[in-house]
């Protein structure tokens, strides 16, 4: 019995990713409205200034009708807009099979947002994410993007 408990603690200790400084998800319950901007607010608490990379985590299901996604992502601190990007990510291969980590009927993608970014400790940051999906030859964006379950944002230290 003691062996199993020790083995369990070792598994938990080595399976935890200690490089993650921030992670949060917002649920949109299968439909992401074009005006539903997802906000993430965070403050890093490290003893030293480090370099980070950030990710947009996207959970989709089989109702997602496209093989890609366009996102408008803004990163700002308390006084400045640091970046505003329109990004395209592939979510499926050329055969239409979703890429990412699959769990039953949900696929999770961790999409790189920023690499080698310097973020100051004890400073508040705000990230906003909205989809910018359009149908070819139609005016305006898609009102309701089906198949999106959760949108998340993750910041991790670079080793």
Secondary structure as UniProt FT lines:
FT   HELIX           2..15
FT   TURN            18..19
FT   STRAND          20..33
FT   TURN            34..35
FT   STRAND          38..43
FT   STRAND          51..61
FT   TURN            62..63
FT   STRAND          68..77
FT   STRAND          81..90
FT   TURN            94..95
FT   STRAND          101..103
FT   TURN            104..105
FT   STRAND          106..118
FT   TURN            121..122
FT   STRAND          124..131
FT   TURN            136..137
FT   STRAND          144..157
//
